[in-house]
């Protein structure tokens, strides 16, 4: 279960937030209602860091790649008025 902490509460009760992270999972810190940071156990961090990172080429060539959304649809042609000399 992920809990949310305001930044001032996270500062004042950091050890409680750390214990909650170890027992209940990631803890989100917000500033002015916007999620800014996450406190996670170090084992979970190491797992995330050990995962292989895909390059853009690998991502585009993946079997389920969605490349049709990368190019925006073209607008209808607008004809220019002829120039007068």
Legacy VTK file of the C-alpha trace (Angstrom):
# vtk DataFile Version 3.0
C-alpha trace
ASCII
DATASET POLYDATA
POINTS 85 float
0.000 0.000 0.000
1.445 3.355 -1.027
1.032 6.244 1.397
1.315 9.931 0.567
3.165 12.418 2.776
3.308 16.190 2.588
6.898 17.406 2.490
6.670 19.074 5.926
5.269 15.849 7.455
7.981 13.809 5.741
10.665 16.083 7.237
9.184 16.039 10.710
8.494 12.277 10.792
11.185 10.856 8.516
11.936 7.803 10.657
8.216 6.918 10.662
8.112 7.340 6.886
11.215 5.134 6.561
9.614 2.407 8.695
6.432 2.647 6.592
8.520 2.281 3.442
10.125 -0.891 4.759
6.889 -2.437 5.989
4.197 -1.168 3.576
6.090 -0.302 0.398
6.876 2.919 -1.474
5.992 6.223 0.173
5.193 9.246 -1.998
6.188 12.775 -0.948
4.110 15.694 -2.248
4.820 19.407 -2.444
1.796 21.679 -2.798
-0.303 18.659 -3.764
2.039 17.548 -6.583
3.848 14.207 -6.297
7.571 15.003 -6.212
9.521 12.028 -4.807
9.254 8.412 -3.676
10.991 6.638 -0.801
11.488 2.940 -1.558
13.441 0.142 0.147
17.008 -0.262 -1.109
16.353 -3.819 -2.373
13.611 -2.533 -4.629
15.905 0.265 -5.864
18.660 -2.230 -6.717
16.174 -4.363 -8.675
15.114 -1.325 -10.683
18.713 -0.339 -11.372
19.650 -3.886 -12.456
16.947 -4.070 -15.137
18.255 -3.721 -18.678
17.426 -0.387 -20.265
16.021 -0.341 -23.777
17.372 2.050 -26.370
14.980 3.906 -28.624
15.966 1.508 -31.432
15.105 -1.546 -29.290
11.835 0.077 -28.257
10.826 0.844 -31.853
11.789 -2.618 -33.113
9.997 -4.456 -30.295
7.164 -6.788 -31.414
4.475 -4.642 -29.817
5.900 -1.275 -30.864
3.372 1.400 -31.736
5.130 3.506 -34.338
2.021 4.799 -36.071
1.433 7.263 -33.231
4.848 8.906 -33.615
3.845 10.888 -36.697
0.939 13.301 -36.259
-1.852 13.141 -38.849
-1.499 15.542 -41.758
-3.879 18.426 -42.080
-5.904 19.013 -45.181
-4.118 21.061 -47.776
-4.939 24.731 -47.746
-4.673 26.345 -51.134
-2.883 29.647 -51.308
-4.401 32.554 -53.099
-2.582 33.329 -56.348
-0.073 36.157 -56.208
-0.939 39.312 -58.149
1.884 41.002 -60.057
LINES 1 86
85 0 1 2 3 4 5 6 7 8 9 10 11 12 13 14 15 16 17 18 19 20 21 22 23 24 25 26 27 28 29 30 31 32 33 34 35 36 37 38 39 40 41 42 43 44 45 46 47 48 49 50 51 52 53 54 55 56 57 58 59 60 61 62 63 64 65 66 67 68 69 70 71 72 73 74 75 76 77 78 79 80 81 82 83 84
